[in-house]
Amino acid sequence: MASSLIRKKSYSNFTFDEISKHFGVTKASIHYHFEKKEDLGLAVLDQLYRRLVDFKSVIQLSSQSMEEKLVQYCINQSIQFAEYDICPTSSLQTDYELLPESMKRKLQEIGEFEITIIDEIVAEGIVDPAMNTRAMAITILSAIKGALQYNRAMQHNFIPDIMYGINRLLKS
């Protein structure tokens, strides 16, 4: 529920009251498990990190092509949210300056891990040794996350178009 509220409203705009009403429990019971909003935010970040670790483990064993792995990344990441939601890490990155230091550090760790995963996928499929795969990974992540922003604002799924463009770019 907290992850959903972060995606829809941002970290700075959701409240414990909304969570307690959703689950039909008191705010005190939410605070029993998460003393501060920061603790709840860190739990959401830990969940996001674990999903990335699981994805990386699966994708490393996969015999899929680079293009298929990138599509799988999009599917894996978007499966956790509704059709026109934005990525929870993107939402938290938008609130970056408002986050507690512990959340900033964890968010940076997740961002770097996302880049590393995409970098490794790209490095497997690129034959040009001069290609800066890290720069390409950052470009790909930015395009995917930007497409999610457009999806939300325009109520249209731009991910297939973005994946087409990414694949064309990687093949050129």
C-alpha positions as CSV (number, residue, x, y, z in Angstrom):
1,M,0.0,0.0,0.0
2,A,2.8,2.4,0.9
3,S,4.5,1.8,-2.5
4,S,1.2,2.5,-4.3
5,L,0.8,5.8,-2.4
6,I,4.4,6.8,-3.2
7,R,3.8,6.1,-6.9
8,K,0.5,8.0,-6.9
9,K,1.0,10.8,-4.5
10,S,4.8,10.9,-3.7
11,Y,6.6,10.1,-0.5
12,S,6.1,13.6,0.9
13,N,2.3,13.6,0.2
14,F,1.1,10.3,1.6
15,T,0.1,9.8,5.2
16,F,-0.2,7.0,7.8
17,D,-3.8,7.9,8.0
18,E,-4.4,6.9,4.4
19,I,-2.7,3.5,5.1
20,S,-4.7,2.9,8.3
21,K,-8.0,3.7,6.5
22,H,-7.1,1.4,3.6
23,F,-6.5,-1.5,5.9
24,G,-9.1,-0.6,8.5
25,V,-6.7,-0.4,11.3
26,T,-5.6,2.3,13.7
27,K,-2.6,4.6,12.9
28,A,-1.1,3.2,16.2
29,S,-1.0,-0.3,14.7
30,I,0.9,1.1,11.6
31,H,3.3,2.9,13.9
32,Y,3.8,-0.3,15.9
33,H,5.5,-1.7,12.8
34,F,6.9,1.5,11.4
35,E,7.8,4.1,14.1
36,K,8.5,6.8,11.6
37,K,7.5,7.4,8.0
38,E,11.2,7.0,7.2
39,D,11.1,3.4,8.5
40,L,8.2,2.7,6.2
41,G,10.0,4.4,3.3
42,L,13.1,2.2,4.0
43,A,10.9,-0.9,4.0
44,V,9.5,0.1,0.6
45,L,13.1,0.7,-0.7
46,D,14.3,-2.7,0.7
47,Q,11.4,-4.4,-1.1
48,L,12.4,-2.6,-4.4
49,Y,16.0,-3.6,-3.9
50,R,15.1,-7.3,-3.3
51,R,13.0,-7.4,-6.5
52,L,16.0,-6.1,-8.4
53,V,18.3,-8.7,-6.8
54,D,15.8,-11.5,-7.7
55,F,15.5,-10.1,-11.3
56,K,19.3,-10.0,-11.7
57,S,19.6,-13.6,-10.5
58,V,17.0,-14.8,-13.0
59,I,18.2,-12.7,-15.9
60,Q,21.9,-13.9,-15.4
61,L,20.8,-17.5,-16.0
62,S,18.6,-16.6,-19.0
63,S,19.6,-17.4,-22.5
64,Q,17.4,-14.6,-23.9
65,S,18.8,-12.0,-26.2
66,M,19.7,-8.5,-25.0
67,E,16.5,-7.2,-26.5
68,E,14.4,-9.8,-24.7
69,K,16.2,-9.2,-21.4
70,L,15.5,-5.5,-21.7
71,V,11.8,-6.2,-22.4
72,Q,11.8,-8.6,-19.4
73,Y,13.3,-5.8,-17.3
74,C,10.4,-3.5,-18.3
75,I,7.8,-6.2,-17.6
76,N,9.4,-7.1,-14.2
77,Q,9.6,-3.5,-13.1
78,S,6.1,-2.6,-14.2
79,I,4.3,-5.7,-12.9
80,Q,4.4,-4.1,-9.4
81,F,2.3,-1.1,-10.4
82,A,-1.0,-0.1,-12.1
83,E,-1.2,0.7,-15.8
84,Y,-0.5,4.4,-15.6
85,D,1.6,4.6,-12.4
86,I,5.1,5.8,-12.4
87,C,8.1,3.8,-11.1
88,P,8.4,4.0,-7.3
89,T,12.1,4.8,-7.5
90,S,11.3,7.6,-10.0
91,S,8.7,8.9,-7.6
92,L,11.2,8.8,-4.7
93,Q,13.8,10.4,-6.9
94,T,11.4,13.3,-7.5
95,D,11.2,13.8,-3.7
96,Y,14.9,13.3,-3.3
97,E,15.7,16.6,-1.5
98,L,12.8,16.0,1.0
99,L,13.9,12.4,1.9
100,P,15.7,11.5,5.1
101,E,19.5,10.8,4.6
102,S,19.0,7.0,5.1
103,M,16.5,6.9,2.3
104,K,18.7,9.0,0.1
105,R,21.5,6.6,0.5
106,K,19.3,3.6,-0.2
107,L,17.7,5.3,-3.2
108,Q,21.2,6.0,-4.6
109,E,22.2,2.3,-4.0
110,I,19.1,1.2,-5.9
111,G,19.7,3.6,-8.8
112,E,23.3,2.4,-9.1
113,F,22.1,-1.2,-9.0
114,E,19.5,-0.6,-11.8
115,I,22.2,1.0,-13.9
116,T,24.5,-2.0,-13.3
117,I,21.8,-4.5,-14.3
118,I,21.1,-2.7,-17.5
119,D,24.8,-2.2,-18.2
120,E,25.4,-5.9,-17.9
121,I,22.5,-6.7,-20.2
122,V,23.8,-4.3,-22.8
123,A,27.4,-5.4,-22.5
124,E,26.3,-9.0,-23.3
125,G,24.7,-7.9,-26.5
126,I,27.0,-5.3,-27.8
127,V,29.8,-6.3,-30.2
128,D,31.4,-2.8,-30.5
129,P,34.1,-2.7,-27.8
130,A,34.1,1.1,-28.0
131,M,30.5,1.3,-26.9
132,N,30.1,2.9,-23.5
133,T,27.6,0.4,-22.1
134,R,27.2,2.4,-18.8
135,A,26.2,5.5,-20.7
136,M,23.8,3.4,-22.8
137,A,22.3,1.8,-19.7
138,I,21.6,5.3,-18.2
139,T,20.1,6.3,-21.5
140,I,17.8,3.2,-21.6
141,L,16.7,3.7,-18.0
142,S,16.0,7.3,-18.6
143,A,13.9,6.5,-21.6
144,I,11.9,3.8,-19.9
145,K,11.2,5.9,-16.8
146,G,10.4,8.9,-18.9
147,A,8.0,6.8,-20.9
148,L,6.2,5.9,-17.7
149,Q,5.8,9.6,-16.9
150,Y,4.3,10.1,-20.4
151,N,2.1,7.1,-19.9
152,R,0.7,8.7,-16.8
153,A,0.1,12.1,-18.2
154,M,-1.2,11.0,-21.6
155,Q,-3.0,7.7,-20.5
156,H,-1.2,5.8,-23.3
157,N,1.4,3.0,-23.1
158,F,4.6,4.4,-24.7
159,I,6.8,1.4,-23.5
160,P,6.5,-0.6,-26.8
161,D,7.6,2.5,-28.7
162,I,10.4,3.2,-26.4
163,M,11.6,-0.4,-26.6
164,Y,11.5,-0.3,-30.4
165,G,13.6,2.9,-30.3
166,I,16.1,1.4,-27.8
167,N,16.5,-1.7,-29.9
168,R,17.0,0.3,-33.0
169,L,19.6,2.4,-31.2
170,L,21.4,-0.6,-29.9
171,K,21.6,-2.3,-33.3
172,S,23.0,0.8,-35.1
